[in-house]
Amino acid sequence: MAEIAQGAGFAIGTLYQFFHGKEDLYVSMVIEKLQRMYQEIRDAVQAREDTLQKIEALVKAYFLFVENNAGFCTFFVRSDGATLPDVSNALKEQLINAYLGQIQFIEGLVSKGIKEGIFKADKSRDYAYALSWIIRGIIYDCLVGAHQGSLTDKTGLVIDIFLRGILKEGYRL
């Protein structure tokens, strides 16, 4: 905590007024970053009118956030909270709740596409999870060094993989 306080330009006592320890600071930092990521994604999606453009904006916003916060995202993916066993349950619960909120947001986009007759019906939650898993898989591979290149260059690939699986027969892009 002393090193963190010094690096942040605070007295250690001041830092302890906000955080009980490094675990509390870590949890706060992770949750704040996730909230920022999800808000940036939602803002990008809401800026689009068309459902298919909204889904593309969602994928691209995920990738842009990771590219712009690569150090944090790499640290988070590689540590996976494992270094903080005392707070892992509290962090895990907050991460799960944030993730489920984002799944619900994606599900809303898919449901809109179902209502518009673009997507196959009755599986909006499954489709939301599938899109999330595709995005997360590509992000993970990039962060752990499995392949090189820009994440945003993978946006078209994700859209192609996802949409070809849920477009109604006969619907054209």
C-alpha positions in Angstrom: 0.0 0.0 0.0 2.9 2.3 0.7 4.2 1.9 -2.9 0.7 2.5 -4.3 0.2 5.6 -2.2 3.6 7.0 -3.2 2.9 6.2 -6.9 -0.5 7.9 -6.7 0.9 10.9 -4.8 -1.1 10.2 -1.6 -0.1 9.8 2.0 -0.6 6.2 3.0 -3.2 7.3 5.6 -5.2 9.0 3.0 -5.2 5.8 0.8 -6.4 3.8 3.8 -9.4 6.2 4.2 -10.6 4.9 0.8 -9.4 1.3 0.8 -8.9 -1.2 3.7 -6.0 -2.9 1.9 -4.5 -3.8 -1.4 -7.2 -6.5 -2.0 -9.9 -3.9 -1.6 -8.0 -1.5 -3.9 -7.6 -4.3 -6.5 -11.3 -5.2 -6.4 -12.3 -1.5 -6.7 -9.9 -1.1 -9.7 -11.2 -4.2 -11.5 -14.9 -3.3 -11.0 -14.3 0.3 -12.1 -12.6 -0.8 -15.3 -15.3 -3.3 -16.1 -18.0 -0.7 -15.5 -16.1 1.7 -17.8 -15.8 -1.0 -20.5 -19.4 -2.0 -20.4 -20.5 1.7 -20.5 -18.2 2.4 -23.5 -19.7 -0.7 -25.3 -23.3 0.4 -24.6 -22.5 4.0 -25.8 -21.1 2.6 -29.0 -24.1 0.4 -29.6 -26.6 3.1 -28.8 -25.0 5.4 -31.4 -26.2 3.0 -34.1 -29.7 2.7 -35.5 -29.6 -0.7 -37.3 -29.6 -3.9 -35.3 -26.8 -5.5 -37.4 -24.7 -2.3 -37.0 -25.4 -2.3 -33.3 -24.0 -5.9 -33.0 -20.9 -4.9 -35.1 -20.4 -1.8 -32.9 -20.6 -4.0 -29.8 -17.9 -6.4 -31.0 -15.7 -3.5 -32.2 -16.1 -1.6 -28.8 -15.0 -4.7 -26.9 -11.9 -5.0 -29.0 -11.1 -1.3 -28.9 -11.4 -1.3 -25.1 -9.0 -4.2 -24.8 -6.5 -2.6 -27.3 -6.6 0.6 -25.3 -6.3 -1.1 -22.0 -4.0 -4.0 -23.0 -1.8 -3.9 -19.9 -4.7 -4.1 -17.5 -6.6 -6.7 -19.5 -3.5 -8.9 -19.9 -2.8 -8.7 -16.1 -6.4 -9.5 -15.3 -6.6 -12.4 -17.7 -3.3 -13.9 -16.6 -3.9 -13.5 -12.9 -7.6 -14.3 -13.0 -7.9 -13.1 -9.4 -5.8 -16.0 -8.2 -3.4 -13.9 -6.3 -6.1 -12.6 -4.0 -7.7 -15.6 -2.3 -9.1 -13.4 0.5 -11.3 -11.3 -1.8 -11.8 -13.8 -4.6 -15.4 -14.6 -3.6 -16.4 -10.9 -3.3 -14.7 -10.1 -6.6 -16.1 -13.2 -8.3 -19.6 -12.3 -7.3 -19.2 -8.7 -8.6 -17.7 -10.0 -11.8 -20.5 -12.5 -12.4 -23.1 -9.9 -11.8 -21.4 -7.4 -14.2 -21.1 -10.2 -16.8 -24.7 -11.2 -16.5 -25.8 -7.6 -16.9 -23.8 -7.5 -20.1 -25.3 -10.7 -21.3 -28.7 -9.3 -20.7 -27.8 -6.2 -22.7 -26.6 -8.4 -25.6 -29.8 -10.5 -25.3 -31.8 -7.3 -25.7 -30.0 -6.6 -29.0 -30.7 -10.1 -30.2 -34.3 -10.0 -29.2 -34.7 -6.8 -31.2 -33.3 -8.7 -34.2 -35.7 -11.5 -33.6 -38.7 -9.1 -33.5 -37.4 -7.5 -36.7 -37.4 -11.0 -38.4 -33.6 -10.9 -38.9 -32.7 -13.7 -36.5 -34.1 -17.2 -35.7 -36.5 -17.1 -32.8 -36.6 -18.4 -29.2 -32.9 -18.5 -28.3 -31.9 -14.9 -27.6 -30.1 -15.8 -24.3 -28.2 -18.6 -26.0 -27.2 -16.3 -28.9 -26.1 -13.6 -26.4 -23.8 -16.1 -24.6 -22.5 -17.4 -28.0 -21.5 -13.9 -29.2 -19.9 -13.2 -25.8 -17.9 -16.4 -25.9 -16.7 -15.8 -29.5 -15.5 -12.3 -28.5 -13.9 -13.5 -25.2 -12.1 -16.3 -27.0 -10.5 -14.0 -29.5 -9.6 -11.5 -26.8 -8.1 -14.3 -24.7 -6.0 -15.6 -27.5 -4.6 -12.2 -28.3 -3.8 -11.4 -24.7 -2.0 -14.6 -24.0 0.0 -14.2 -27.2 -1.7 -17.1 -29.2 -1.9 -14.8 -32.3 -0.7 -11.4 -33.2 -2.4 -8.4 -34.9 -5.1 -5.9 -34.1 -8.2 -7.1 -32.3 -10.4 -4.6 -34.2 -9.3 -6.3 -37.4 -11.1 -9.4 -36.1 -14.4 -7.7 -35.9 -15.5 -8.9 -39.4 -14.5 -12.5 -38.5 -16.7 -12.4 -35.3 -19.6 -10.9 -37.1 -19.3 -13.5 -39.9 -19.1 -16.4 -37.5 -21.9 -15.2 -35.3 -24.4 -14.1 -37.9 -24.1 -17.0 -40.3 -25.3 -19.2 -37.4 -28.4 -17.2 -36.5 -29.7 -15.6 -39.7 -33.0 -16.9 -40.8 -32.9 -18.9 -44.0 -33.4 -16.6 -47.0 -32.5 -13.4 -45.1 -29.7 -11.5 -46.9 -27.2 -9.2 -45.3 
